[in-house]
Amino acid sequence: MTRDDTWRRTARRRGAAVTVVVNDEPVPACTGETVAAAMLTAGAAFEQDSGGTPRAPLCTMGTCFECAATVDGRPLTRTCLVPVRDGMVVETSRRL
């Protein structure tokens, strides 16, 4: 994973530290954040389109499905709507 300073947390007070596993890689997060926010901050990859171009959340309010991933075995989960919890497992390589 690479870190891009374009995405950074802005909250002054953050929740308790947790770890989410994204594509077998640990991603640090804090309670109160969404899975998508934690992934963006950590530089974790979302899916790629058919040409190999990386995709990422577009609307961050649950309407576009660009952030959809399999979360804890549930496919097509919109990660921008799901709060993180410790030990959560996210797979971006298979939506269905």
Order of alpha helices (4+ residues) and beta strands (2+ residues): beta-beta-alpha-beta-beta-beta
